[in-house]
Amino acid sequence: DGKFDSSTNYRFTPGVAGYYQINATVQANATDATFVINSIMKNGSENFDAAFDLRDGGSAGDSPSATQSRVLYLDTDDYVELFATVTSGSTCQVAGHDNYGGFNTHMSGFKIA
């Protein structure tokens, strides 16, 4: 219903209370990335994390990503945001719209009850 603020706060505020499934993926744009955190934040403080961690004995791969889905109860004025952390041995950023041919870092949500 167009409840994502894409111009000022860059967050989703449902406007209708209920249970929502929130999906998020964060992808690094460097093949030597060793750590990716995908943080879904509710109201700026309560967070839910998913991580891709190769710091302890693993080897970096093809632009790793961290994905998660959560069911959250949201009141009409609650809001949800996506934050990312990426580390690598080179210059590394979060992969955006045009990296690797698609929407590589994204968040979506829909009301389920």
Biopython code that builds the backbone (N, CA, C, O; Angstrom):
import numpy as np
from Bio.PDB.StructureBuilder import StructureBuilder

atoms = [
    (1, "ASP", "N", (0.820, -1.215, 0.000)),
    (1, "ASP", "CA", (0.000, 0.000, 0.000)),
    (1, "ASP", "C", (0.853, 1.264, 0.000)),
    (1, "ASP", "O", (0.370, 2.328, 0.389)),
    (2, "GLY", "N", (2.096, 1.173, -0.422)),
    (2, "GLY", "CA", (2.939, 2.364, -0.511)),
    (2, "GLY", "C", (3.327, 2.931, 0.836)),
    (2, "GLY", "O", (3.436, 4.149, 0.975)),
    (3, "LYS", "N", (3.536, 2.099, 1.823)),
    (3, "LYS", "CA", (3.841, 2.569, 3.179)),
    (3, "LYS", "C", (5.336, 2.689, 3.451)),
    (3, "LYS", "O", (5.732, 2.993, 4.576)),
    (4, "PHE", "N", (6.174, 2.454, 2.436)),
    (4, "PHE", "CA", (7.606, 2.631, 2.603)),
    (4, "PHE", "C", (7.969, 4.068, 2.281)),
    (4, "PHE", "O", (7.659, 4.557, 1.194)),
    (5, "ASP", "N", (8.619, 4.748, 3.210)),
    (5, "ASP", "CA", (9.044, 6.131, 3.021)),
    (5, "ASP", "C", (10.386, 6.108, 2.277)),
    (5, "ASP", "O", (11.423, 5.818, 2.874)),
    (6, "SER", "N", (10.364, 6.409, 0.998)),
    (6, "SER", "CA", (11.578, 6.349, 0.186)),
    (6, "SER", "C", (12.233, 7.711, -0.017)),
    (6, "SER", "O", (13.108, 7.852, -0.871)),
    (7, "SER", "N", (11.819, 8.726, 0.762)),
    (7, "SER", "CA", (12.385, 10.058, 0.545)),
    (7, "SER", "C", (12.986, 10.709, 1.782)),
    (7, "SER", "O", (13.872, 11.551, 1.637)),
    (8, "THR", "N", (12.558, 10.366, 2.979)),
    (8, "THR", "CA", (13.109, 11.042, 4.165)),
    (8, "THR", "C", (13.711, 10.069, 5.181)),
    (8, "THR", "O", (14.903, 10.155, 5.477)),
    (9, "ASN", "N", (12.918, 9.153, 5.716)),
    (9, "ASN", "CA", (13.405, 8.248, 6.766)),
    (9, "ASN", "C", (13.794, 6.860, 6.256)),
    (9, "ASN", "O", (14.472, 6.112, 6.960)),
    (10, "TYR", "N", (13.376, 6.515, 5.056)),
    (10, "TYR", "CA", (13.698, 5.221, 4.438)),
    (10, "TYR", "C", (13.334, 4.056, 5.350)),
    (10, "TYR", "O", (14.172, 3.221, 5.690)),
    (11, "ARG", "N", (12.065, 4.024, 5.733)),
    (11, "ARG", "CA", (11.566, 2.975, 6.622)),
    (11, "ARG", "C", (10.135, 2.618, 6.261)),
    (11, "ARG", "O", (9.428, 3.377, 5.598)),
    (12, "PHE", "N", (9.729, 1.434, 6.721)),
    (12, "PHE", "CA", (8.377, 0.940, 6.493)),
    (12, "PHE", "C", (7.558, 1.144, 7.756)),
    (12, "PHE", "O", (7.941, 0.660, 8.821)),
    (13, "THR", "N", (6.442, 1.848, 7.658)),
    (13, "THR", "CA", (5.472, 2.037, 8.732)),
    (13, "THR", "C", (4.136, 1.519, 8.209)),
    (13, "THR", "O", (3.600, 2.088, 7.258)),
    (14, "PRO", "N", (3.576, 0.453, 8.799)),
    (14, "PRO", "CA", (2.440, -0.228, 8.184)),
    (14, "PRO", "C", (1.140, 0.569, 8.107)),
    (14, "PRO", "O", (0.417, 0.465, 7.116)),
    (15, "GLY", "N", (0.830, 1.358, 9.129)),
    (15, "GLY", "CA", (-0.449, 2.066, 9.135)),
    (15, "GLY", "C", (-1.628, 1.219, 9.594)),
    (15, "GLY", "O", (-2.665, 1.758, 9.981)),
    (16, "VAL", "N", (-1.478, -0.107, 9.555)),
    (16, "VAL", "CA", (-2.499, -1.049, 10.001)),
    (16, "VAL", "C", (-1.817, -2.065, 10.906)),
    (16, "VAL", "O", (-0.838, -2.694, 10.507)),
    (17, "ALA", "N", (-2.333, -2.229, 12.132)),
    (17, "ALA", "CA", (-1.731, -3.172, 13.075)),
    (17, "ALA", "C", (-1.935, -4.610, 12.608)),
    (17, "ALA", "O", (-2.952, -4.940, 11.997)),
    (18, "GLY", "N", (-0.950, -5.464, 12.908)),
    (18, "GLY", "CA", (-1.071, -6.873, 12.561)),
    (18, "GLY", "C", (0.273, -7.557, 12.514)),
    (18, "GLY", "O", (1.299, -6.971, 12.858)),
    (19, "TYR", "N", (0.255, -8.803, 12.085)),
    (19, "TYR", "CA", (1.483, -9.572, 11.917)),
    (19, "TYR", "C", (1.970, -9.410, 10.483)),
    (19, "TYR", "O", (1.203, -9.556, 9.531)),
    (20, "TYR", "N", (3.250, -9.108, 10.348)),
    (20, "TYR", "CA", (3.855, -8.874, 9.038)),
    (20, "TYR", "C", (5.053, -9.791, 8.852)),
    (20, "TYR", "O", (5.841, -9.987, 9.777)),
    (21, "GLN", "N", (5.190, -10.351, 7.662)),
    (21, "GLN", "CA", (6.407, -11.071, 7.325)),
    (21, "GLN", "C", (7.341, -10.073, 6.674)),
    (21, "GLN", "O", (7.002, -9.445, 5.671)),
    (22, "ILE", "N", (8.533, -9.934, 7.264)),
    (22, "ILE", "CA", (9.556, -9.027, 6.756)),
    (22, "ILE", "C", (10.702, -9.881, 6.212)),
    (22, "ILE", "O", (11.217, -10.749, 6.917)),
    (23, "ASN", "N", (11.098, -9.643, 4.975)),
    (23, "ASN", "CA", (12.173, -10.380, 4.319)),
    (23, "ASN", "C", (13.290, -9.400, 3.978)),
    (23, "ASN", "O", (13.021, -8.280, 3.544)),
    (24, "ALA", "N", (14.537, -9.813, 4.172)),
    (24, "ALA", "CA", (15.648, -8.915, 3.868)),
    (24, "ALA", "C", (16.875, -9.704, 3.431)),
    (24, "ALA", "O", (17.169, -10.777, 3.957)),
    (25, "THR", "N", (17.580, -9.145, 2.455)),
    (25, "THR", "CA", (18.848, -9.690, 1.993)),
    (25, "THR", "C", (19.854, -8.557, 1.901)),
    (25, "THR", "O", (19.541, -7.474, 1.406)),
    (26, "VAL", "N", (21.069, -8.814, 2.383)),
    (26, "VAL", "CA", (22.184, -7.888, 2.241)),
    (26, "VAL", "C", (23.287, -8.646, 1.518)),
    (26, "VAL", "O", (23.671, -9.738, 1.936)),
    (27, "GLN", "N", (23.801, -8.068, 0.429)),
    (27, "GLN", "CA", (24.885, -8.701, -0.313)),
    (27, "GLN", "C", (26.073, -7.755, -0.405)),
    (27, "GLN", "O", (25.911, -6.550, -0.602)),
    (28, "ALA", "N", (27.275, -8.322, -0.259)),
    (28, "ALA", "CA", (28.511, -7.560, -0.427)),
    (28, "ALA", "C", (28.863, -7.515, -1.906)),
    (28, "ALA", "O", (28.493, -8.414, -2.662)),
    (29, "ASN", "N", (29.580, -6.468, -2.324)),
    (29, "ASN", "CA", (29.980, -6.396, -3.730)),
    (29, "ASN", "C", (31.464, -6.691, -3.922)),
    (29, "ASN", "O", (32.074, -6.201, -4.872)),
    (30, "ALA", "N", (32.048, -7.484, -3.033)),
    (30, "ALA", "CA", (33.453, -7.871, -3.168)),
    (30, "ALA", "C", (33.585, -9.362, -2.889)),
    (30, "ALA", "O", (32.986, -9.875, -1.944)),
    (31, "THR", "N", (34.361, -10.051, -3.702)),
    (31, "THR", "CA", (34.512, -11.499, -3.537)),
    (31, "THR", "C", (35.350, -11.861, -2.329)),
    (31, "THR", "O", (35.338, -13.017, -1.906)),
    (32, "ASP", "N", (36.086, -10.900, -1.751)),
    (32, "ASP", "CA", (36.872, -11.223, -0.561)),
    (32, "ASP", "C", (36.175, -10.796, 0.732)),
    (32, "ASP", "O", (36.812, -10.734, 1.784)),
    (33, "ALA", "N", (34.890, -10.505, 0.668)),
    (33, "ALA", "CA", (34.138, -10.162, 1.878)),
    (33, "ALA", "C", (34.116, -11.368, 2.814)),
    (33, "ALA", "O", (33.892, -12.500, 2.383)),
    (34, "THR", "N", (34.348, -11.113, 4.084)),
    (34, "THR", "CA", (34.394, -12.195, 5.064)),
    (34, "THR", "C", (33.286, -12.117, 6.094)),
    (34, "THR", "O", (33.099, -13.061, 6.861)),
    (35, "PHE", "N", (32.550, -11.024, 6.132)),
    (35, "PHE", "CA", (31.541, -10.847, 7.164)),
    (35, "PHE", "C", (30.431, -9.947, 6.637)),
    (35, "PHE", "O", (30.695, -8.829, 6.195)),
    (36, "VAL", "N", (29.185, -10.430, 6.680)),
    (36, "VAL", "CA", (28.021, -9.654, 6.252)),
    (36, "VAL", "C", (26.953, -9.798, 7.329)),
    (36, "VAL", "O", (26.589, -10.915, 7.699)),
    (37, "ILE", "N", (26.453, -8.682, 7.830)),
    (37, "ILE", "CA", (25.347, -8.707, 8.794)),
    (37, "ILE", "C", (24.151, -8.002, 8.175)),
    (37, "ILE", "O", (24.271, -6.927, 7.588)),
    (38, "ASN", "N", (23.010, -8.630, 8.322)),
    (38, "ASN", "CA", (21.724, -8.126, 7.870)),
    (38, "ASN", "C", (20.922, -7.870, 9.148)),
    (38, "ASN", "O", (20.572, -8.815, 9.854)),
    (39, "SER", "N", (20.630, -6.606, 9.452)),
    (39, "SER", "CA", (19.896, -6.256, 10.673)),
    (39, "SER", "C", (18.552, -5.627, 10.336)),
    (39, "SER", "O", (18.493, -4.556, 9.731)),
    (40, "ILE", "N", (17.481, -6.293, 10.728)),
    (40, "ILE", "CA", (16.149, -5.712, 10.647)),
    (40, "ILE", "C", (15.897, -5.046, 11.997)),
    (40, "ILE", "O", (15.932, -5.703, 13.038)),
    (41, "MET", "N", (15.647, -3.752, 11.973)),
    (41, "MET", "CA", (15.424, -2.998, 13.209)),
    (41, "MET", "C", (13.954, -2.592, 13.302)),
    (41, "MET", "O", (13.373, -2.067, 12.352)),
    (42, "LYS", "N", (13.373, -2.849, 14.474)),
    (42, "LYS", "CA", (11.998, -2.429, 14.743)),
    (42, "LYS", "C", (12.049, -1.261, 15.714)),
    (42, "LYS", "O", (12.585, -1.387, 16.815)),
    (43, "ASN", "N", (11.494, -0.129, 15.311)),
    (43, "ASN", "CA", (11.442, 1.083, 16.128)),
    (43, "ASN", "C", (12.821, 1.563, 16.569)),
    (43, "ASN", "O", (12.954, 2.169, 17.632)),
    (44, "GLY", "N", (13.838, 1.298, 15.769)),
    (44, "GLY", "CA", (15.170, 1.820, 16.025)),
    (44, "GLY", "C", (15.962, 1.130, 17.106)),
    (44, "GLY", "O", (17.110, 1.502, 17.347)),
    (45, "SER", "N", (15.389, 0.128, 17.777)),
    (45, "SER", "CA", (16.147, -0.498, 18.867)),
    (45, "SER", "C", (16.084, -2.020, 18.868)),
    (45, "SER", "O", (17.119, -2.666, 19.032)),
    (46, "GLU", "N", (14.933, -2.602, 18.695)),
    (46, "GLU", "CA", (14.807, -4.059, 18.720)),
    (46, "GLU", "C", (15.291, -4.592, 17.382)),
    (46, "GLU", "O", (14.703, -4.307, 16.339)),
    (47, "ASN", "N", (16.383, -5.379, 17.419)),
    (47, "ASN", "CA", (16.913, -5.829, 16.141)),
    (47, "ASN", "C", (16.961, -7.340, 16.030)),
    (47, "ASN", "O", (17.026, -8.066, 17.022)),
    (48, "PHE", "N", (16.928, -7.781, 14.787)),
    (48, "PHE", "CA", (16.959, -9.198, 14.435)),
    (48, "PHE", "C", (18.052, -9.342, 13.387)),
    (48, "PHE", "O", (17.988, -8.706, 12.335)),
    (49, "ASP", "N", (19.060, -10.176, 13.663)),
    (49, "ASP", "CA", (20.228, -10.265, 12.798)),
    (49, "ASP", "C", (20.342, -11.607, 12.102)),
    (49, "ASP", "O", (19.933, -12.641, 12.631)),
    (50, "ALA", "N", (20.906, -11.568, 10.906)),
    (50, "ALA", "CA", (21.359, -12.757, 10.191)),
    (50, "ALA", "C", (22.767, -12.437, 9.726)),
    (50, "ALA", "O", (23.037, -11.310, 9.313)),
    (51, "ALA", "N", (23.673, -13.411, 9.784)),
    (51, "ALA", "CA", (25.063, -13.136, 9.443)),
    (51, "ALA", "C", (25.653, -14.213, 8.545)),
    (51, "ALA", "O", (25.271, -15.381, 8.606)),
    (52, "PHE", "N", (26.587, -13.788, 7.717)),
    (52, "PHE", "CA", (27.432, -14.667, 6.913)),
    (52, "PHE", "C", (28.835, -14.381, 7.418)),
    (52, "PHE", "O", (29.356, -13.287, 7.196)),
    (53, "ASP", "N", (29.453, -15.330, 8.086)),
    (53, "ASP", "CA", (30.723, -15.085, 8.778)),
    (53, "ASP", "C", (31.758, -16.126, 8.372)),
    (53, "ASP", "O", (31.604, -17.315, 8.650)),
    (54, "LEU", "N", (32.818, -15.657, 7.709)),
    (54, "LEU", "CA", (33.912, -16.546, 7.312)),
    (54, "LEU", "C", (35.224, -16.161, 7.990)),
    (54, "LEU", "O", (36.292, -16.542, 7.512)),
    (55, "ARG", "N", (35.167, -15.420, 9.085)),
    (55, "ARG", "CA", (36.393, -14.956, 9.730)),
    (55, "ARG", "C", (37.183, -16.080, 10.378)),
    (55, "ARG", "O", (38.406, -15.976, 10.478)),
    (56, "ASP", "N", (36.542, -17.135, 10.817)),
    (56, "ASP", "CA", (37.231, -18.210, 11.529)),
    (56, "ASP", "C", (37.447, -19.421, 10.638)),
    (56, "ASP", "O", (36.716, -20.406, 10.732)),
    (57, "GLY", "N", (38.449, -19.346, 9.775)),
    (57, "GLY", "CA", (38.857, -20.508, 9.005)),
    (57, "GLY", "C", (38.153, -20.727, 7.690)),
    (57, "GLY", "O", (38.499, -21.663, 6.969)),
    (58, "GLY", "N", (37.193, -19.918, 7.349)),
    (58, "GLY", "CA", (36.518, -20.083, 6.070)),
    (58, "GLY", "C", (37.261, -19.352, 4.974)),
    (58, "GLY", "O", (38.277, -18.707, 5.232)),
    (59, "SER", "N", (36.771, -19.445, 3.774)),
    (59, "SER", "CA", (37.350, -18.681, 2.671)),
    (59, "SER", "C", (36.259, -17.853, 2.031)),
    (59, "SER", "O", (35.112, -18.286, 1.929)),
    (60, "ALA", "N", (36.621, -16.671, 1.604)),
    (60, "ALA", "CA", (35.649, -15.786, 0.981)),
    (60, "ALA", "C", (35.186, -16.381, -0.338)),
    (60, "ALA", "O", (35.888, -17.181, -0.955)),
    (61, "GLY", "N", (34.016, -15.986, -0.753)),
    (61, "GLY", "CA", (33.448, -16.557, -1.971)),
    (61, "GLY", "C", (32.952, -15.508, -2.926)),
    (61, "GLY", "O", (33.507, -14.411, -2.981)),
    (62, "ASP", "N", (31.933, -15.812, -3.670)),
    (62, "ASP", "CA", (31.391, -14.924, -4.685)),
    (62, "ASP", "C", (30.376, -13.969, -4.083)),
    (62, "ASP", "O", (29.182, -14.265, -4.033)),
    (63, "SER", "N", (30.858, -12.826, -3.628)),
    (63, "SER", "CA", (29.990, -11.768, -3.117)),
    (63, "SER", "C", (28.944, -12.318, -2.148)),
    (63, "SER", "O", (27.766, -12.396, -2.498)),
    (64, "PRO", "N", (29.349, -12.696, -0.952)),
    (64, "PRO", "CA", (28.436, -13.346, -0.007)),
    (64, "PRO", "C", (27.269, -12.462, 0.411)),
    (64, "PRO", "O", (27.327, -11.235, 0.330)),
    (65, "SER", "N", (26.206, -13.126, 0.859)),
    (65, "SER", "CA", (25.032, -12.392, 1.306)),
    (65, "SER", "C", (24.470, -13.039, 2.567)),
    (65, "SER", "O", (24.752, -14.199, 2.867)),
    (66, "ALA", "N", (23.677, -12.275, 3.290)),
    (66, "ALA", "CA", (22.961, -12.759, 4.474)),
    (66, "ALA", "C", (21.485, -12.453, 4.255)),
    (66, "ALA", "O", (21.118, -11.322, 3.935)),
    (67, "THR", "N", (20.639, -13.467, 4.430)),
    (67, "THR", "CA", (19.203, -13.345, 4.173)),
    (67, "THR", "C", (18.424, -13.795, 5.395)),
    (67, "THR", "O", (18.829, -14.724, 6.093)),
    (68, "GLN", "N", (17.308, -13.135, 5.650)),
    (68, "GLN", "CA", (16.437, -13.558, 6.745)),
    (68, "GLN", "C", (14.991, -13.180, 6.461)),
    (68, "GLN", "O", (14.701, -12.267, 5.687)),
    (69, "SER", "N", (14.094, -13.911, 7.112)),
    (69, "SER", "CA", (12.663, -13.609, 7.114)),
    (69, "SER", "C", (12.185, -13.672, 8.548)),
    (69, "SER", "O", (12.542, -14.592, 9.284)),
    (70, "ARG", "N", (11.392, -12.718, 8.948)),
    (70, "ARG", "CA", (10.865, -12.646, 10.313)),
    (70, "ARG", "C", (9.389, -12.320, 10.261)),
    (70, "ARG", "O", (8.931, -11.592, 9.380)),
    (71, "VAL", "N", (8.644, -12.867, 11.218)),
    (71, "VAL", "CA", (7.255, -12.460, 11.418)),
    (71, "VAL", "C", (7.246, -11.561, 12.648)),
    (71, "VAL", "O", (7.635, -11.982, 13.738)),
    (72, "LEU", "N", (6.802, -10.330, 12.466)),
    (72, "LEU", "CA", (6.796, -9.337, 13.538)),
    (72, "LEU", "C", (5.387, -8.796, 13.723)),
    (72, "LEU", "O", (4.654, -8.606, 12.752)),
    (73, "TYR", "N", (5.013, -8.549, 14.975)),
    (73, "TYR", "CA", (3.767, -7.833, 15.222)),
    (73, "TYR", "C", (4.093, -6.350, 15.175)),
    (73, "TYR", "O", (4.991, -5.888, 15.879)),
    (74, "LEU", "N", (3.366, -5.596, 14.346)),
    (74, "LEU", "CA", (3.578, -4.164, 14.212)),
    (74, "LEU", "C", (2.290, -3.421, 14.504)),
    (74, "LEU", "O", (1.235, -3.755, 13.963)),
    (75, "ASP", "N", (2.377, -2.404, 15.367)),
    (75, "ASP", "CA", (1.262, -1.484, 15.579)),
    (75, "ASP", "C", (1.201, -0.517, 14.396)),
    (75, "ASP", "O", (2.064, -0.547, 13.520)),
    (76, "THR", "N", (0.201, 0.318, 14.377)),
    (76, "THR", "CA", (0.026, 1.244, 13.253)),
    (76, "THR", "C", (1.208, 2.188, 13.087)),
    (76, "THR", "O", (1.531, 2.576, 11.964)),
    (77, "ASP", "N", (1.869, 2.571, 14.201)),
    (77, "ASP", "CA", (2.965, 3.543, 14.116)),
    (77, "ASP", "C", (4.347, 2.932, 14.332)),
    (77, "ASP", "O", (5.329, 3.671, 14.389)),
    (78, "ASP", "N", (4.456, 1.610, 14.452)),
    (78, "ASP", "CA", (5.775, 0.966, 14.500)),
    (78, "ASP", "C", (6.449, 1.138, 13.141)),
    (78, "ASP", "O", (5.780, 1.337, 12.128)),
    (79, "TYR", "N", (7.774, 1.059, 13.130)),
    (79, "TYR", "CA", (8.478, 1.123, 11.850)),
    (79, "TYR", "C", (9.603, 0.103, 11.811)),
    (79, "TYR", "O", (10.132, -0.303, 12.846)),
    (80, "VAL", "N", (9.957, -0.301, 10.604)),
    (80, "VAL", "CA", (10.982, -1.314, 10.370)),
    (80, "VAL", "C", (12.001, -0.746, 9.388)),
    (80, "VAL", "O", (11.636, -0.129, 8.388)),
    (81, "GLU", "N", (13.299, -0.965, 9.688)),
    (81, "GLU", "CA", (14.387, -0.514, 8.831)),
    (81, "GLU", "C", (15.369, -1.650, 8.611)),
    (81, "GLU", "O", (15.417, -2.594, 9.400)),
    (82, "LEU", "N", (16.151, -1.566, 7.546)),
    (82, "LEU", "CA", (17.195, -2.543, 7.254)),
    (82, "LEU", "C", (18.545, -1.856, 7.346)),
    (82, "LEU", "O", (18.756, -0.799, 6.751)),
    (83, "PHE", "N", (19.468, -2.468, 8.104)),
    (83, "PHE", "CA", (20.838, -1.979, 8.213)),
    (83, "PHE", "C", (21.787, -3.092, 7.813)),
    (83, "PHE", "O", (21.447, -4.271, 7.911)),
    (84, "ALA", "N", (22.984, -2.719, 7.360)),
    (84, "ALA", "CA", (23.950, -3.702, 6.892)),
    (84, "ALA", "C", (25.344, -3.381, 7.405)),
    (84, "ALA", "O", (25.703, -2.218, 7.589)),
    (85, "THR", "N", (26.127, -4.438, 7.634)),
    (85, "THR", "CA", (27.545, -4.321, 7.944)),
    (85, "THR", "C", (28.280, -5.308, 7.045)),
    (85, "THR", "O", (27.902, -6.476, 6.956)),
    (86, "VAL", "N", (29.332, -4.835, 6.381)),
    (86, "VAL", "CA", (30.126, -5.681, 5.496)),
    (86, "VAL", "C", (31.598, -5.401, 5.756)),
    (86, "VAL", "O", (31.997, -4.240, 5.846)),
    (87, "THR", "N", (32.420, -6.458, 5.880)),
    (87, "THR", "CA", (33.870, -6.280, 5.986)),
    (87, "THR", "C", (34.561, -7.129, 4.936)),
    (87, "THR", "O", (34.091, -8.208, 4.574)),
    (88, "SER", "N", (35.695, -6.616, 4.450)),
    (88, "SER", "CA", (36.495, -7.350, 3.473)),
    (88, "SER", "C", (37.918, -6.805, 3.508)),
    (88, "SER", "O", (38.200, -5.818, 4.187)),
    (89, "GLY", "N", (38.798, -7.452, 2.778)),
    (89, "GLY", "CA", (40.178, -7.008, 2.698)),
    (89, "GLY", "C", (40.393, -5.906, 1.680)),
    (89, "GLY", "O", (41.484, -5.339, 1.613)),
    (90, "SER", "N", (39.389, -5.592, 0.892)),
    (90, "SER", "CA", (39.503, -4.550, -0.131)),
    (90, "SER", "C", (38.358, -3.558, 0.043)),
    (90, "SER", "O", (37.611, -3.612, 1.021)),
    (91, "THR", "N", (38.237, -2.666, -0.912)),
    (91, "THR", "CA", (37.111, -1.743, -0.902)),
    (91, "THR", "C", (35.841, -2.548, -1.142)),
    (91, "THR", "O", (35.717, -3.251, -2.144)),
    (92, "CYS", "N", (34.921, -2.439, -0.228)),
    (92, "CYS", "CA", (33.708, -3.249, -0.299)),
    (92, "CYS", "C", (32.512, -2.413, 0.112)),
    (92, "CYS", "O", (32.589, -1.618, 1.049)),
    (93, "GLN", "N", (31.427, -2.594, -0.580)),
    (93, "GLN", "CA", (30.191, -1.901, -0.268)),
    (93, "GLN", "C", (29.043, -2.892, -0.298)),
    (93, "GLN", "O", (29.204, -4.050, -0.686)),
    (94, "VAL", "N", (27.894, -2.416, 0.117)),
    (94, "VAL", "CA", (26.679, -3.212, 0.001)),
    (94, "VAL", "C", (26.256, -3.177, -1.459)),
    (94, "VAL", "O", (26.212, -2.107, -2.067)),
    (95, "ALA", "N", (25.945, -4.336, -2.027)),
    (95, "ALA", "CA", (25.541, -4.414, -3.437)),
    (95, "ALA", "C", (24.141, -3.856, -3.602)),
    (95, "ALA", "O", (23.206, -4.290, -2.929)),
    (96, "GLY", "N", (24.002, -2.903, -4.490)),
    (96, "GLY", "CA", (22.718, -2.252, -4.697)),
    (96, "GLY", "C", (21.995, -2.734, -5.933)),
    (96, "GLY", "O", (22.214, -3.854, -6.395)),
    (97, "HIS", "N", (21.140, -1.894, -6.464)),
    (97, "HIS", "CA", (20.226, -2.249, -7.556)),
    (97, "HIS", "C", (20.927, -2.808, -8.790)),
    (97, "HIS", "O", (20.519, -3.856, -9.291)),
    (98, "ASP", "N", (21.952, -2.158, -9.290)),
    (98, "ASP", "CA", (22.552, -2.565, -10.555)),
    (98, "ASP", "C", (23.723, -3.520, -10.414)),
    (98, "ASP", "O", (24.268, -3.968, -11.422)),
    (99, "ASN", "N", (24.127, -3.847, -9.187)),
    (99, "ASN", "CA", (25.215, -4.797, -9.004)),
    (99, "ASN", "C", (24.734, -6.200, -9.334)),
    (99, "ASN", "O", (23.673, -6.613, -8.867)),
    (100, "TYR", "N", (25.482, -6.927, -10.117)),
    (100, "TYR", "CA", (25.224, -8.341, -10.395)),
    (100, "TYR", "C", (23.862, -8.585, -11.040)),
    (100, "TYR", "O", (23.315, -9.682, -10.929)),
    (101, "GLY", "N", (23.313, -7.580, -11.708)),
    (101, "GLY", "CA", (22.120, -7.783, -12.518)),
    (101, "GLY", "C", (20.789, -7.861, -11.796)),
    (101, "GLY", "O", (19.867, -8.498, -12.305)),
    (102, "GLY", "N", (20.648, -7.244, -10.632)),
    (102, "GLY", "CA", (19.338, -7.287, -9.979)),
    (102, "GLY", "C", (19.317, -6.616, -8.627)),
    (102, "GLY", "O", (20.265, -5.930, -8.247)),
    (103, "PHE", "N", (18.240, -6.813, -7.909)),
    (103, "PHE", "CA", (18.076, -6.241, -6.580)),
    (103, "PHE", "C", (18.780, -7.142, -5.577)),
    (103, "PHE", "O", (18.191, -8.112, -5.102)),
    (104, "ASN", "N", (20.012, -6.841, -5.254)),
    (104, "ASN", "CA", (20.815, -7.712, -4.423)),
    (104, "ASN", "C", (20.652, -7.432, -2.932)),
    (104, "ASN", "O", (20.662, -8.361, -2.124)),
    (105, "THR", "N", (20.505, -6.186, -2.567)),
    (105, "THR", "CA", (20.209, -5.817, -1.184)),
    (105, "THR", "C", (18.811, -5.232, -1.183)),
    (105, "THR", "O", (18.545, -4.246, -1.870)),
    (106, "HIS", "N", (17.911, -5.841, -0.410)),
    (106, "HIS", "CA", (16.531, -5.388, -0.440)),
    (106, "HIS", "C", (15.785, -5.830, 0.823)),
    (106, "HIS", "O", (16.219, -6.719, 1.556)),
    (107, "MET", "N", (14.656, -5.177, 1.039)),
    (107, "MET", "CA", (13.752, -5.551, 2.127)),
    (107, "MET", "C", (12.331, -5.508, 1.568)),
    (107, "MET", "O", (11.982, -4.620, 0.790)),
    (108, "SER", "N", (11.522, -6.478, 1.975)),
    (108, "SER", "CA", (10.121, -6.473, 1.578)),
    (108, "SER", "C", (9.282, -6.909, 2.763)),
    (108, "SER", "O", (9.800, -7.499, 3.711)),
    (109, "GLY", "N", (8.020, -6.629, 2.717)),
    (109, "GLY", "CA", (7.137, -7.045, 3.802)),
    (109, "GLY", "C", (5.695, -7.079, 3.344)),
    (109, "GLY", "O", (5.288, -6.378, 2.417)),
    (110, "PHE", "N", (4.939, -7.921, 4.030)),
    (110, "PHE", "CA", (3.508, -7.975, 3.739)),
    (110, "PHE", "C", (2.766, -8.456, 4.976)),
    (110, "PHE", "O", (3.310, -9.180, 5.811)),
    (111, "LYS", "N", (1.505, -8.032, 5.072)),
    (111, "LYS", "CA", (0.658, -8.379, 6.207)),
    (111, "LYS", "C", (0.146, -9.806, 6.044)),
    (111, "LYS", "O", (-0.354, -10.179, 4.983)),
    (112, "ILE", "N", (0.278, -10.609, 7.118)),
    (112, "ILE", "CA", (-0.190, -11.988, 7.047)),
    (112, "ILE", "C", (-1.392, -12.238, 7.959)),
    (112, "ILE", "O", (-2.119, -13.209, 7.749)),
    (113, "ALA", "N", (-1.618, -11.404, 8.948)),
    (113, "ALA", "CA", (-2.783, -11.576, 9.833)),
    (113, "ALA", "C", (-3.067, -10.296, 10.594)),
    (113, "ALA", "O", (-4.007, -10.245, 11.387)),
]
sb = StructureBuilder()
sb.init_structure("model")
sb.init_model(0)
sb.init_chain("A")
sb.init_seg("    ")
for serial, (resi, resn, name, xyz) in enumerate(atoms, 1):
    if name == "N":
        sb.init_residue(resn, " ", resi, " ")
    sb.init_atom(name, np.array(xyz, "f"), 0.0, 1.0, " ", f" {name:<3s}", serial, name[0])
structure = sb.get_structure()
